[in-house]
Amino acid sequence: MTTLSPDTNLKLILGSGSPRRLELLAQIGVTPDAIRAPDIDEDVRKGELPRNYVNRIAAEKAGAVAAAEGEVVLCADTTVALGRRIMGKPADAAEAAAFLRALSGRRHKVITAMAVKRGGHVWQKDVQTTVAVKRLSDADIDWYLATGDWQGKAGGYAIQGPASAFITWLNGSFHAVMGLPLPETVGLLTAAGYPVLRAAS
């Protein structure tokens, strides 16, 4: 992986409107200089596998964010995969309920891909986490849907919210399931010359 020299004058642009990613960056003392959420087509291509999909979307997001010289762009995308099936953000409560029923009593993967752009360079990495959901009753699902927490969440749930009551086991990165794996993010930003840990000190 190409590594550029650290530059304390670099500005960080977060290419995401996700409040969770902002909160996660704050945990390591990083506050973006600007937020520029890209508007791209996130439709799944025919036959596209979950890992390929999430990496493509992260790269397309980074490519869609305008950045001046001296700016580093961080983008990410998270998807829930049940086998080869990609579960994006549910369109409505009915689709969220369908997702939860499909995940009930089973293990699935959550994949978060990151893309960091500086000038003509792009650094990418993805993190896969396996998550187990307890067997859900209709009452469980109705209760969760009533919280509204499913809205805008891949797979129809957020691990850090009320749905944490449903998660029985996890193998991998909790932060990646939230939407931004922190060690890997630090690695990519450091490679791009953005001195994350110095900014946090």
C-alpha positions in Angstrom: 0.0 0.0 0.0 1.3 3.4 -1.0 2.0 5.6 2.0 2.4 9.4 1.7 4.3 11.6 4.1 2.3 13.0 7.0 1.0 16.6 6.5 -0.5 18.4 9.5 -2.1 21.0 7.2 -4.3 18.4 5.5 -8.1 18.9 5.9 -10.4 15.9 6.4 -13.6 15.7 4.4 -16.1 13.2 5.5 -18.1 12.0 2.5 -21.0 10.7 4.6 -24.1 12.2 6.3 -24.1 9.4 8.9 -24.2 10.7 12.4 -22.8 7.4 13.6 -19.6 7.8 11.5 -19.2 11.3 13.0 -19.5 9.8 16.5 -17.0 7.1 15.8 -14.4 9.5 14.5 -15.0 11.6 17.6 -14.0 8.6 19.7 -10.5 8.9 18.3 -10.4 12.6 18.6 -11.1 13.4 14.9 -13.4 16.1 13.8 -13.8 16.5 10.0 -13.2 19.9 8.6 -16.3 19.5 6.3 -19.0 17.0 5.5 -19.9 16.5 1.9 -22.3 13.6 1.5 -22.3 12.3 -2.1 -25.5 11.5 -4.0 -24.8 8.4 -6.1 -26.9 5.5 -7.4 -26.6 2.7 -4.9 -28.6 0.1 -6.8 -27.2 -3.4 -6.8 -26.0 -4.7 -10.2 -27.3 -8.0 -11.4 -25.3 -10.9 -9.9 -23.2 -8.6 -7.8 -21.8 -10.2 -4.6 -22.1 -8.3 -1.3 -18.4 -7.7 -0.8 -17.9 -6.5 -4.4 -21.0 -4.3 -4.1 -19.9 -2.5 -0.9 -16.4 -1.9 -2.1 -17.7 -0.4 -5.4 -20.1 1.9 -3.6 -17.4 3.2 -1.2 -15.1 3.9 -4.2 -17.9 5.6 -6.1 -18.8 7.7 -3.1 -15.1 8.9 -2.8 -15.0 9.6 -6.5 -18.2 11.7 -6.3 -16.9 14.0 -3.5 -15.2 17.1 -4.9 -11.9 17.7 -3.1 -9.3 20.5 -3.4 -5.6 20.1 -3.0 -4.7 19.6 0.6 -8.0 17.7 1.3 -8.4 14.1 2.2 -11.8 12.4 1.6 -13.1 9.6 3.8 -16.1 7.6 2.5 -17.6 4.3 3.7 -20.5 2.0 2.9 -22.0 -0.7 5.1 -24.3 -3.6 3.9 -25.8 -6.6 5.5 -25.4 -9.9 3.7 -27.4 -13.0 4.2 -25.5 -15.4 2.1 -25.4 -13.8 -1.4 -28.5 -11.6 -0.6 -27.7 -7.9 0.0 -29.9 -6.2 2.5 -29.7 -2.4 2.1 -31.8 0.2 3.8 -35.4 -0.8 4.0 -37.9 1.3 2.0 -40.6 1.0 4.7 -41.6 -0.8 7.9 -42.9 -3.8 5.9 -39.5 -4.4 4.3 -37.7 -3.8 7.6 -39.9 -6.5 9.1 -39.1 -8.9 6.2 -35.4 -8.3 6.8 -35.7 -9.0 10.5 -37.7 -12.2 9.9 -35.0 -13.4 7.4 -32.2 -12.7 10.0 -34.1 -14.2 12.9 -32.3 -17.2 14.4 -29.5 -17.0 11.9 -26.0 -15.6 11.4 -25.3 -13.0 8.8 -22.3 -10.9 7.7 -22.0 -7.1 8.0 -19.5 -5.7 5.5 -18.1 -2.2 5.8 -15.9 -0.9 3.0 -13.9 2.3 3.3 -12.3 4.5 0.6 -9.9 7.3 1.3 -9.0 9.7 -1.5 -6.2 12.3 -1.7 -5.4 13.7 -5.1 -5.1 10.9 -7.6 -4.6 8.2 -4.9 -7.3 6.1 -3.5 -6.9 3.6 -0.6 -9.5 1.0 0.1 -10.2 -1.7 2.7 -13.2 -3.7 3.8 -14.0 -5.4 7.1 -16.4 -8.3 7.5 -18.1 -9.2 10.8 -20.4 -12.2 11.5 -23.4 -11.4 13.6 -25.9 -13.8 15.2 -29.5 -12.8 15.8 -31.7 -14.6 18.3 -35.0 -16.1 17.2 -37.4 -13.2 16.9 -41.1 -13.4 17.7 -43.7 -11.2 16.0 -43.9 -9.2 19.3 -40.1 -8.6 19.1 -40.3 -7.3 15.6 -43.4 -5.2 16.3 -41.6 -3.7 19.3 -38.5 -2.8 17.3 -40.4 -1.4 14.4 -42.3 0.9 16.7 -39.0 2.4 17.9 -38.3 3.7 14.4 -34.7 2.8 14.8 -34.7 0.7 11.7 -35.0 3.7 9.4 -32.0 4.3 7.2 -30.2 1.3 8.6 -28.8 -1.5 6.3 -30.5 -4.7 7.1 -33.2 -2.9 9.0 -31.4 -2.6 12.3 -28.6 -0.8 14.2 -26.5 -2.8 16.5 -25.9 0.1 18.9 -29.6 0.8 19.3 -32.6 -1.1 20.7 -31.8 -4.0 18.4 -28.8 -4.8 20.6 -31.4 -6.8 22.6 -31.5 -9.2 19.6 -27.7 -9.8 19.1 -26.5 -12.9 20.8 -23.0 -13.2 19.3 -20.5 -11.3 17.2 -17.2 -12.2 15.6 -15.3 -9.3 14.2 -15.5 -5.5 14.6 -18.4 -3.9 16.5 -17.5 -0.5 15.1 -17.6 -1.9 11.6 -21.2 -3.0 12.2 -21.9 0.5 13.3 -20.4 1.8 10.1 -16.8 2.6 10.5 -14.0 0.2 11.7 -11.6 2.5 13.6 -8.2 0.7 13.4 -8.6 0.2 9.6 -9.8 3.8 9.2 -6.8 5.1 11.1 -4.5 3.0 8.8 -6.0 4.3 5.6 -5.9 7.9 6.7 -2.4 7.5 7.9 -1.4 6.1 4.5 -2.9 9.1 2.9 -0.7 11.4 5.0 -3.5 12.5 7.4 -1.9 12.2 10.9 -4.9 10.9 12.8 -3.3 10.0 16.1 -1.3 13.2 16.3 -4.6 15.0 15.7 -6.1 13.0 18.6 -3.3 13.9 21.1 
